[in-house]
């Protein structure tokens, strides 16, 4: 079930809480997709629920995934200048899961919108906007668009299980600029 949790971020949080302790209580939370979409829209974040009608085999390759979701991909491409489309699939047995998780957990920005459509599993987008941290639990059927320049991080959990189609304006694909801020350590991670 998709979920939005909003925390009020205090600049002194890192000085007051040792690493490993979590953020203060959330100021807002919802599992209603309409409320999630409206709340995120106020912050410039796109969120929609789309049907993910295809059940993929556990060993489906990227080409098969992209072919299966051709109509959904065409719909996103019609509304944006996305030169590169790929599919990322993470499973608990992926050999690089630990390194990739750590890389995505570091707060960063992109020079382009980060657009994802989850066709399987789930992942946690964490958005640092002004004095708030918004955690969006995205699951199958969720489409999210994070505007360029938005500070964020992504947690796929210790035992990742998701497949998402990624849309890029940049022909080089995923390119991040890391902030160096350790903020992610003070907020909840994706529970397995």
N, CA, C and O of each residue as an XYZ file, in Angstrom:
768
protein
N       0.833     -1.170      0.000
C       0.000      0.000      0.000
C       0.889      1.247      0.000
O       1.777      1.391      0.840
N       0.638      2.133     -0.944
C       1.383      3.387     -1.028
C       1.134      4.200      0.233
O       0.064      4.129      0.837
N       2.151      4.982      0.622
C       2.016      5.773      1.840
C       2.893      7.011      1.759
O       4.020      6.964      1.265
N       2.353      8.122      2.256
C       3.113      9.356      2.387
C       3.247      9.672      3.867
O       2.260      9.681      4.603
N       4.483      9.933      4.298
C       4.749     10.360      5.665
C       5.577     11.634      5.595
O       6.591     11.691      4.900
N       5.135     12.658      6.323
C       5.810     13.951      6.305
C       6.401     14.225      7.687
O       5.729     14.081      8.708
N       7.660     14.618      7.692
C       8.363     15.004      8.918
C       8.763     16.462      8.808
O       9.131     16.934      7.732
N       8.693     17.159      9.898
C       9.235     18.520      9.956
C      10.720     18.364     10.271
O      11.086     17.794     11.298
N      11.566     18.869      9.389
C      13.016     18.726      9.565
C      13.567     19.909     10.343
O      13.325     21.069     10.008
N      14.307     19.590     11.380
C      14.986     20.620     12.157
C      16.467     20.586     11.802
O      17.076     19.517     11.750
N      17.031     21.742     11.561
C      18.452     21.819     11.202
C      19.353     21.269     12.299
O      20.454     20.793     12.023
N      18.883     21.333     13.548
C      19.711     20.853     14.658
C      19.510     19.364     14.942
O      20.064     18.839     15.908
N      18.735     18.692     14.122
C      18.422     17.277     14.353
C      19.684     16.426     14.477
O      19.784     15.576     15.362
N      20.633     16.659     13.593
C      21.840     15.832     13.583
C      22.708     16.051     14.820
O      23.418     15.139     15.245
N      22.660     17.244     15.398
C      23.444     17.477     16.602
C      22.766     16.874     17.836
O      23.451     16.481     18.780
N      21.449     16.796     17.841
C      20.709     16.346     19.010
C      20.496     14.843     19.067
O      20.325     14.294     20.155
N      20.502     14.162     17.927
C      20.234     12.733     17.918
C      21.446     11.974     17.396
O      21.955     12.282     16.318
N      21.904     10.998     18.144
C      23.002     10.185     17.632
C      22.561      9.388     16.414
O      21.385      9.060     16.252
N      23.524      9.088     15.573
C      23.230      8.277     14.389
C      22.548      6.986     14.831
O      22.908      6.391     15.847
N      21.575      6.575     14.063
C      20.849      5.355     14.393
C      19.514      5.644     15.045
O      18.584      4.847     14.924
N      19.399      6.776     15.738
C      18.096      7.159     16.255
C      17.329      7.794     15.120
O      17.909      8.380     14.206
N      16.042      7.674     15.188
C      15.222      8.147     14.083
C      14.618      9.520     14.331
O      14.700     10.071     15.429
N      14.022     10.045     13.301
C      13.456     11.383     13.305
C      12.307     11.512     14.296
O      11.796     10.514     14.805
N      11.913     12.737     14.559
C      10.753     12.954     15.411
C       9.499     12.334     14.783
O       9.527     11.850     13.652
N       8.431     12.359     15.523
C       7.174     11.800     15.027
C       6.730     12.551     13.773
O       6.968     13.751     13.641
N       6.084     11.835     12.855
C       5.617     12.506     11.638
C       4.545     13.547     11.956
O       3.782     13.405     12.912
N       4.506     14.589     11.139
C       3.477     15.608     11.289
C       2.245     15.277     10.457
O       1.178     15.853     10.668
N       2.389     14.343      9.503
C       1.277     13.974      8.627
C       1.569     12.614      8.015
O       2.724     12.276      7.758
N       0.516     11.835      7.783
C       0.660     10.534      7.145
C      -0.652     10.181      6.457
O      -1.727     10.479      6.977
N      -0.567      9.544      5.285
C      -1.776      9.122      4.575
C      -1.477      7.926      3.677
O      -0.381      7.804      3.130
N      -2.461      7.052      3.536
C      -2.386      5.942      2.577
C      -3.411      6.127      1.456
O      -3.542      5.265      0.587
N      -4.129      7.238      1.473
C      -5.130      7.541      0.448
C      -4.416      8.107     -0.781
O      -3.814      9.177     -0.697
N      -4.471      7.406     -1.929
C      -3.742      7.878     -3.119
C      -4.144      9.281     -3.572
O      -3.309     10.017     -4.097
N      -5.400      9.660     -3.379
C      -5.852     10.992     -3.777
C      -5.212     12.043     -2.876
O      -4.773     13.087     -3.358
N      -5.157     11.778     -1.584
C      -4.530     12.702     -0.629
C      -3.026     12.763     -0.880
O      -2.431     13.841     -0.847
N      -2.413     11.612     -1.129
C      -0.974     11.581     -1.421
C      -0.669     12.447     -2.639
O       0.230     13.287     -2.598
N      -1.422     12.241     -3.727
C      -1.183     12.995     -4.954
C      -1.375     14.490     -4.733
O      -0.571     15.291     -5.211
N      -2.426     14.879     -4.017
C      -2.703     16.301     -3.782
C      -1.631     16.936     -2.906
O      -1.188     18.051     -3.179
N      -1.212     16.238     -1.857
C      -0.192     16.769     -0.951
C       1.143     16.931     -1.682
O       1.824     17.944     -1.527
N       1.508     15.929     -2.477
C       2.761     16.017     -3.232
C       2.680     17.088     -4.312
O       3.665     17.781     -4.567
N       1.527     17.232     -4.949
C       1.367     18.251     -5.997
C       1.628     19.649     -5.446
O       2.167     20.500     -6.153
N       1.247     19.897     -4.178
C       1.517     21.194     -3.543
C       3.012     21.483     -3.475
O       3.420     22.641     -3.391
N       3.828     20.430     -3.512
C       5.291     20.566     -3.443
C       5.941     20.442     -4.821
O       7.166     20.475     -4.939
N       5.118     20.300     -5.864
C       5.643     20.172     -7.221
C       6.017     18.758     -7.616
O       6.655     18.548     -8.648
N       5.621     17.775     -6.798
C       5.933     16.370     -7.066
C       4.737     15.724     -7.752
O       3.607     15.867     -7.287
N       4.971     15.016     -8.849
C       3.896     14.289     -9.519
C       3.744     12.901     -8.924
O       4.733     12.215     -8.667
N       2.505     12.491     -8.706
C       2.228     11.142     -8.190
C       0.895     10.686     -8.759
O      -0.110     11.392     -8.672
N       0.903      9.488     -9.346
C      -0.323      8.910     -9.889
C      -0.311      7.411     -9.649
O       0.740      6.799     -9.457
N      -1.501      6.839     -9.663
C      -1.653      5.378     -9.607
C      -2.068      4.933    -11.005
O      -3.096      5.366    -11.524
N      -1.263      4.068    -11.605
C      -1.557      3.528    -12.926
C      -1.731      2.027    -12.818
O      -1.189      1.408    -11.902
N      -2.467      1.435    -13.723
C      -2.518     -0.032    -13.714
C      -1.180     -0.601    -14.188
O      -0.578     -0.097    -15.136
N      -0.734     -1.642    -13.523
C       0.450     -2.392    -13.957
C      -0.070     -3.789    -14.293
O       0.064     -4.714    -13.493
N      -0.664     -3.938    -15.479
C      -1.422     -5.146    -15.797
C      -0.596     -6.389    -16.121
O      -1.147     -7.484    -16.228
N       0.694     -6.235    -16.274
C       1.521     -7.365    -16.711
C       2.209     -8.000    -15.509
O       2.855     -7.314    -14.717
N       2.067     -9.309    -15.380
C       2.824    -10.043    -14.364
C       4.072    -10.586    -15.040
O       3.996    -11.468    -15.895
N       5.205    -10.058    -14.652
C       6.481    -10.426    -15.263
C       7.042    -11.681    -14.609
O       6.793    -11.949    -13.434
N       7.792    -12.435    -15.376
C       8.494    -13.576    -14.790
C       9.658    -13.035    -13.958
O      10.151    -11.937    -14.220
N      10.090    -13.787    -12.977
C      11.146    -13.309    -12.064
C      12.486    -13.120    -12.770
O      13.377    -12.465    -12.229
N      12.642    -13.676    -13.954
C      13.898    -13.520    -14.686
C      13.729    -12.671    -15.947
O      14.552    -12.745    -16.859
N      12.665    -11.865    -16.000
C      12.436    -11.009    -17.166
C      13.585    -10.020    -17.328
O      13.999     -9.368    -16.370
N      14.081     -9.920    -18.530
C      15.152     -8.975    -18.848
C      14.555     -7.602    -19.149
O      13.347     -7.476    -19.354
N      15.398     -6.584    -19.175
C      14.947     -5.207    -19.386
C      14.130     -5.049    -20.660
O      13.105     -4.368    -20.654
N      14.566     -5.666    -21.747
C      13.851     -5.530    -23.022
C      12.424     -6.066    -22.915
O      11.491     -5.462    -23.445
N      12.254     -7.188    -22.236
C      10.924     -7.777    -22.057
C      10.034     -6.868    -21.198
O       8.847     -6.707    -21.480
N      10.611     -6.285    -20.161
C       9.867     -5.383    -19.273
C       9.414     -4.150    -20.054
O       8.255     -3.746    -19.962
N      10.320     -3.561    -20.813
C       9.993     -2.365    -21.586
C       8.953     -2.660    -22.664
O       8.070     -1.839    -22.910
N       9.046     -3.799    -23.295
C       8.057     -4.206    -24.297
C       6.681     -4.386    -23.659
O       5.671     -3.955    -24.215
N       6.647     -5.026    -22.487
C       5.385     -5.308    -21.808
C       4.658     -4.018    -21.410
O       3.428     -3.988    -21.365
N       5.412     -2.964    -21.125
C       4.821     -1.703    -20.684
C       4.939     -0.615    -21.751
O       5.032      0.569    -21.426
N       4.935     -1.011    -23.011
C       5.032     -0.072    -24.131
C       4.005      1.052    -24.087
O       4.380      2.210    -24.270
N       2.708      0.757    -23.850
C       1.714      1.848    -23.812
C       1.965      2.861    -22.688
O       1.784      4.062    -22.892
N       2.373      2.397    -21.521
C       2.646      3.292    -20.405
C       3.874      4.158    -20.705
O       3.896      5.348    -20.390
N       4.886      3.551    -21.314
C       6.095      4.290    -21.688
C       5.758      5.357    -22.718
O       6.230      6.490    -22.615
N       4.950      5.007    -23.707
C       4.557      5.972    -24.740
C       3.802      7.145    -24.127
O       3.972      8.284    -24.561
N       2.972      6.877    -23.126
C       2.207      7.940    -22.469
C       3.142      8.929    -21.770
O       2.942     10.140    -21.867
N       4.165      8.424    -21.065
C       5.107      9.309    -20.381
C       5.940     10.081    -21.404
O       6.161     11.282    -21.246
N       6.400      9.395    -22.450
C       7.212     10.066    -23.462
C       6.429     11.154    -24.183
O       7.012     12.155    -24.603
N       5.125     10.978    -24.333
C       4.305     11.986    -25.002
C       4.209     13.270    -24.185
O       3.954     14.339    -24.740
N       4.413     13.173    -22.866
C       4.304     14.335    -21.983
C       5.651     14.900    -21.543
O       5.695     15.802    -20.706
N       6.731     14.391    -22.083
C       8.048     14.882    -21.674
C       9.098     14.498    -22.680
O       8.868     13.654    -23.545
N      10.249     15.115    -22.566
C      11.346     14.867    -23.489
C      12.283     13.813    -22.888
O      13.379     14.140    -22.434
N      11.854     12.565    -22.887
C      12.646     11.504    -22.265
C      13.354     10.703    -23.353
O      12.744      9.906    -24.067
N      14.669     10.941    -23.457
C      15.478     10.303    -24.493
C      15.855      8.876    -24.154
O      16.019      8.039    -25.042
N      15.992      8.600    -22.867
C      16.468      7.293    -22.430
C      15.450      6.681    -21.477
O      14.998      7.329    -20.533
N      15.097      5.432    -21.735
C      14.189      4.672    -20.873
C      14.912      3.366    -20.545
O      15.495      2.727    -21.421
N      14.863      2.981    -19.258
C      15.402      1.670    -18.909
C      14.544      1.048    -17.825
O      13.623      1.679    -17.305
N      14.847     -0.160    -17.499
C      14.151     -0.868    -16.421
C      15.208     -1.342    -15.437
O      16.236     -1.904    -15.815
N      14.926     -1.098    -14.163
C      15.823     -1.580    -13.114
C      15.049     -2.599    -12.291
O      13.909     -2.364    -11.891
N      15.681     -3.719    -12.053
C      15.074     -4.766    -11.232
C      16.072     -5.135    -10.152
O      17.222     -5.475    -10.430
N      15.613     -5.061     -8.926
C      16.462     -5.441     -7.797
C      15.780     -6.563     -7.030
O      14.587     -6.511     -6.730
N      16.568     -7.568     -6.729
C      16.087     -8.706     -5.950
C      17.089     -8.979     -4.827
O      18.239     -8.546     -4.902
N      16.659     -9.691     -3.794
C      17.559     -9.947     -2.662
C      18.864    -10.640     -3.043
O      19.839    -10.580     -2.295
N      18.887    -11.293     -4.194
C      20.089    -12.010     -4.622
C      21.003    -11.182     -5.525
O      22.055    -11.664     -5.946
N      20.617     -9.946     -5.824
C      21.427     -9.111     -6.721
C      22.810     -8.916     -6.093
O      22.895     -8.520     -4.930
N      23.891     -9.181     -6.825
C      25.234     -9.117     -6.240
C      25.665     -7.715     -5.798
O      26.527     -7.589     -4.927
N      25.086     -6.664     -6.377
C      25.484     -5.297     -6.037
C      24.465     -4.574     -5.161
O      24.529     -3.352     -5.024
N      23.523     -5.312     -4.563
C      22.428     -4.673     -3.821
C      22.921     -3.812     -2.661
O      22.370     -2.735     -2.433
N      23.931     -4.244     -1.926
C      24.403     -3.487     -0.764
C      25.053     -2.171     -1.227
O      24.762     -1.109     -0.677
N      25.917     -2.244     -2.220
C      26.591     -1.037     -2.719
C      25.595     -0.070     -3.356
O      25.682      1.140     -3.148
N      24.655     -0.599     -4.127
C      23.658      0.267     -4.754
C      22.761      0.926     -3.716
O      22.418      2.102     -3.842
N      22.381      0.170     -2.690
C      21.546      0.759     -1.645
C      22.268      1.939     -0.995
O      21.672      2.999     -0.805
N      23.532      1.765     -0.657
C      24.289      2.843     -0.018
C      24.416      4.057     -0.938
O      24.334      5.196     -0.479
N      24.611      3.821     -2.204
C      24.733      4.914     -3.174
C      23.428      5.704     -3.235
O      23.452      6.934     -3.180
N      22.288      5.017     -3.348
C      20.993      5.683     -3.463
C      20.563      6.338     -2.152
O      19.765      7.275     -2.169
N      21.086      5.854     -0.997
C      20.731      6.426      0.307
C      21.402      7.768      0.572
O      20.983      8.493      1.475
N      22.412      8.106     -0.178
C      23.084      9.392     -0.005
C      22.238     10.488     -0.654
O      21.820     10.359     -1.805
N      21.987     11.574      0.097
C      21.178     12.668     -0.445
C      21.842     13.225     -1.704
O      23.052     13.446     -1.748
N      21.008     13.447     -2.728
C      21.523     13.936     -4.001
C      20.433     14.688     -4.765
O      19.266     14.702     -4.372
N      20.844     15.304     -5.854
C      19.925     15.960     -6.784
C      20.266     15.485     -8.191
O      21.293     14.848     -8.425
N      19.378     15.812     -9.112
C      19.609     15.546    -10.533
C      19.345     16.829    -11.305
O      18.577     17.678    -10.855
N      19.968     16.973    -12.450
C      19.752     18.121    -13.322
C      18.477     17.948    -14.148
O      18.110     18.831    -14.922
N      17.818     16.831    -13.984
C      16.588     16.539    -14.713
C      15.571     15.943    -13.737
O      15.923     15.572    -12.617
N      14.319     15.854    -14.163
C      13.308     15.206    -13.352
C      13.647     13.736    -13.179
O      14.177     13.102    -14.091
N      13.341     13.195    -12.007
C      13.498     11.756    -11.773
C      12.098     11.151    -11.860
O      11.253     11.397    -11.000
N      11.862     10.360    -12.903
C      10.541      9.805    -13.172
C      10.629      8.287    -13.126
O      11.457      7.673    -13.798
N       9.749      7.696    -12.312
C       9.731      6.236    -12.130
C       8.303      5.717    -12.169
O       7.371      6.364    -11.689
N       8.153      4.527    -12.757
C       6.879      3.805    -12.724
C       7.182      2.424    -12.147
O       7.910      1.637    -12.752
N       6.621      2.139    -10.978
C       6.864      0.860    -10.301
C       5.924     -0.203    -10.862
O       4.703     -0.084    -10.757
N       6.505     -1.240    -11.456
C       5.701     -2.326    -12.020
C       5.705     -3.561    -11.121
O       4.913     -4.482    -11.320
N       6.593     -3.577    -10.140
C       6.652     -4.654     -9.132
C       7.253     -4.097     -7.853
O       8.013     -3.128     -7.880
N       6.911     -4.712     -6.743
C       7.583     -4.443     -5.476
C       7.362     -3.044     -4.942
O       6.315     -2.431     -5.151
N       8.407     -2.543     -4.224
C       8.277     -1.237     -3.572
C       9.635     -0.620     -3.281
O      10.656     -1.307     -3.239
N       9.621      0.697     -3.082
C      10.812      1.451     -2.727
C      10.391      2.738     -2.036
O       9.254      3.181     -2.196
N      11.287      3.340     -1.274
C      10.977      4.510     -0.467
C      11.731      5.734     -0.985
O      12.950      5.830     -0.842
N      10.985      6.679     -1.595
C      11.559      7.962     -2.000
C      11.478      8.909     -0.821
O      10.421      9.045     -0.204
N      12.583      9.567     -0.500
C      12.644     10.530      0.601
C      13.049     11.873      0.012
O      14.131     12.010     -0.559
N      12.176     12.861      0.153
C      12.356     14.169     -0.463
C      12.614     15.214      0.612
O      11.821     15.361      1.542
N      13.711     15.934      0.489
C      14.083     16.983      1.445
C      13.736     18.313      0.808
O      14.482     18.835     -0.021
N      12.586     18.857      1.207
C      12.090     20.095      0.605
C      11.924     21.135      1.710
O      11.087     20.988      2.600
N      12.730     22.178      1.634
C      12.732     23.241      2.652
C      12.898     22.628      4.036
O      13.910     21.980      4.301
N      11.925     22.818      4.923
C      12.076     22.306      6.291
C      11.265     21.032      6.525
O      10.839     20.758      7.646
N      11.056     20.256      5.459
C      10.326     19.003      5.586
C      11.071     17.864      4.896
O      11.842     18.074      3.959
N      10.818     16.659      5.387
C      11.228     15.443      4.708
C       9.947     14.661      4.438
O       9.211     14.311      5.361
N       9.697     14.396      3.171
C       8.517     13.650      2.762
C       8.974     12.269      2.316
O       9.787     12.143      1.401
N       8.454     11.246      2.959
C       8.788      9.879      2.564
C       7.595      9.292      1.817
O       6.484      9.223      2.343
N       7.849      8.871      0.577
C       6.799      8.320     -0.271
C       7.112      6.845     -0.507
O       8.060      6.510     -1.217
N       6.314      5.973      0.090
C       6.453      4.542     -0.151
C       5.741      4.250     -1.459
O       4.513      4.293     -1.532
N       6.524      3.950     -2.498
C       5.975      3.647     -3.818
C       5.913      2.140     -3.982
O       6.860      1.422     -3.659
N       4.787      1.678     -4.488
C       4.582      0.253     -4.726
C       4.088      0.055     -6.144
O       3.924      1.012     -6.901
N       3.853     -1.197     -6.491
C       3.360     -1.516     -7.830
C       2.190     -0.596     -8.165
O       1.307     -0.368     -7.338
N       2.197     -0.081     -9.367
C       1.191      0.823     -9.926
C       1.483      2.295     -9.646
O       0.741      3.153    -10.123
N       2.531      2.622     -8.894
C       2.816      4.024     -8.569
C       3.754      4.645     -9.599
O       4.767      4.059     -9.981
N       3.388      5.846    -10.033
C       4.215      6.664    -10.918
C       4.560      7.922    -10.142
O       3.678      8.570     -9.579
N       5.850      8.272    -10.111
C       6.300      9.459     -9.379
C       7.249     10.262    -10.258
O       8.055      9.706    -11.004
N       7.134     11.584    -10.152
C       8.021     12.489    -10.879
C       8.562     13.514     -9.894
O       7.817     14.343     -9.370
N       9.861     13.450     -9.650
C      10.546     14.355     -8.719
C      11.265     15.415     -9.556
O      12.128     15.077    -10.368
N      10.921     16.692     -9.369
C      11.511     17.748    -10.201
C      13.034     17.849    -10.066
O      13.604     17.560     -9.014
N      13.662     18.260    -11.145
C      15.109     18.502    -11.151
C      15.474     19.426    -10.000
O      14.744     20.366     -9.687
N      16.613     19.148     -9.374
C      17.111     19.984     -8.295
C      16.550     19.671     -6.924
O      16.981     20.272     -5.940
N      15.597     18.745     -6.824
C      15.013     18.379     -5.534
C      15.962     17.459     -4.777
O      16.361     16.413     -5.288
N      16.320     17.851     -3.558
C      17.181     16.994     -2.730
C      16.378     15.761     -2.318
O      15.240     15.869     -1.862
N      16.985     14.602     -2.485
C      16.279     13.371     -2.144
C      17.241     12.212     -1.989
O      18.428     12.324     -2.299
N      16.714     11.091     -1.503
C      17.421      9.821     -1.481
C      16.386      8.740     -1.653
O      15.186      8.996     -1.550
N      16.844      7.530     -1.916
C      15.937      6.411     -2.201
C      16.424      5.188     -1.430
O      17.612      4.866     -1.438
N      15.492      4.517     -0.768
C      15.848      3.281     -0.055
C      15.091      2.115     -0.659
O      13.867      2.142     -0.790
N      15.843      1.098     -1.020
C      15.239     -0.118     -1.569
C      15.205     -1.242     -0.542
O      14.751     -2.344     -0.851
N      15.682     -0.981      0.685
C      15.647     -1.970      1.756
C      16.825     -2.932      1.704
O      17.555     -2.996      0.714
N      16.992     -3.673      2.786
C      18.085     -4.648      2.861
C      17.895     -5.806      1.908
O      18.868     -6.349      1.384
N      16.654     -6.189      1.678
C      16.315     -7.287      0.769
C      15.426     -6.741     -0.338
O      14.220     -6.987     -0.344
N      16.016     -5.997     -1.279
C      15.214     -5.292     -2.282
C      14.401     -6.241     -3.157
O      14.847     -7.329     -3.524
N      13.218     -5.795     -3.469
C      12.324     -6.569     -4.335
C      11.458     -5.566     -5.088
O      10.337     -5.263     -4.681
N      12.004     -5.053     -6.206
C      11.208     -4.126     -7.006
C      11.691     -4.120     -8.445
O      12.808     -4.526     -8.763
N      10.797     -3.641     -9.300
C      11.119     -3.395    -10.701
C      10.469     -2.068    -11.060
O       9.272     -1.877    -10.844
N      11.255     -1.158    -11.603
C      10.740      0.152    -11.987
C      11.258      0.529    -13.361
O      12.392      0.222    -13.730
N      10.402      1.199    -14.103
C      10.802      1.767    -15.386
C      11.251      3.191    -15.102
O      10.554      3.954    -14.434
N      12.437      3.543    -15.622
C      13.030      4.850    -15.357
C      13.071      5.660    -16.654
O      13.393      5.133    -17.719
N      12.741      6.941    -16.547
C      12.687      7.847    -17.690
C      13.721      8.948    -17.474
O      13.772      9.558    -16.406
N      14.557      9.202    -18.505
C      15.636     10.178    -18.388
C      15.613     11.160    -19.556
O      15.393     10.764    -20.700
N      15.843     12.456    -19.262
C      16.075     13.455    -20.309
C      17.513     13.355    -20.797
O      17.808     13.647    -21.955
N      18.405     12.940    -19.900
C      19.831     12.847    -20.173
C      20.129     11.508    -20.862
O      19.774     10.460    -20.323
N      20.762     11.513    -22.022
C      21.073     10.248    -22.689
C      22.026      9.365    -21.887
O      22.133      8.168    -22.153
N      22.725      9.952    -20.897
C      23.626      9.161    -20.054
C      22.885      8.418    -18.948
O      23.490      7.623    -18.230
N      21.585      8.665    -18.800
C      20.810      7.975    -17.760
C      20.971      8.623    -16.402
O      20.964      9.848    -16.286
N      21.118      7.784    -15.352
C      21.139      8.250    -13.966
C      22.462      8.960    -13.671
O      23.520      8.332    -13.638
N      22.387     10.282    -13.457
C      23.555     11.083    -13.100
C      23.152     11.919    -11.884
O      22.190     12.684    -11.947
N      23.883     11.774    -10.782
C      23.533     12.458     -9.539
C      24.629     13.398     -9.092
O      25.809     13.191     -9.377
N      24.214     14.444     -8.380
C      25.145     15.335     -7.691
C      24.856     15.172     -6.202
O      23.787     15.550     -5.724
N      25.814     14.609     -5.476
C      25.625     14.302     -4.063
C      25.872     15.541     -3.210
O      26.823     16.288     -3.442
N      25.000     15.752     -2.212
C      25.093     16.942     -1.358
C      26.133     16.796     -0.256
O      26.651     17.798      0.237
N      26.446     15.562      0.141
C      27.352     15.332      1.254
C      26.655     15.392      2.602
O      27.267     15.090      3.626
N      25.385     15.778      2.619
C      24.599     15.841      3.859
C      24.254     14.418      4.294
O      23.856     13.595      3.470
N      24.403     14.133      5.566
C      24.122     12.803      6.126
C      22.682     12.680      6.633
O      22.394     11.810      7.455
N      21.807     13.508      6.170
C      20.429     13.584      6.642
C      19.699     12.240      6.623
O      18.887     11.971      7.509
N      19.972     11.403      5.641
C      19.251     10.128      5.502
C      19.405      9.238      6.725
O      18.541      8.403      6.993
N      20.493      9.403      7.471
C      20.745      8.558      8.634
C      19.771      8.811      9.776
O      19.669      7.999     10.696
N      19.056      9.929      9.726
C      18.198     10.326     10.839
C      16.713     10.083     10.574
O      15.866     10.483     11.373
N      16.402      9.437      9.467
C      15.005      9.169      9.109
C      14.814      7.667      8.892
O      15.760      6.950      8.563
N      13.580      7.205      9.081
C      13.329      5.761      8.951
C      13.724      5.227      7.573
O      13.610      5.911      6.556
N      14.188      3.990      7.584
C      14.518      3.283      6.359
C      13.353      2.395      5.963
O      12.402      2.232      6.727
N      13.425      1.830      4.788
C      12.399      0.910      4.324
C      12.497     -0.394      5.095
O      13.527     -1.068      5.060
N      11.446     -0.741      5.777
C      11.419     -1.998      6.546
C      11.120     -3.158      5.608
O      10.287     -3.049      4.708
N      11.808     -4.260      5.832
C      11.571     -5.465      5.006
C      10.330     -6.195      5.461
O       9.975     -7.225      4.889
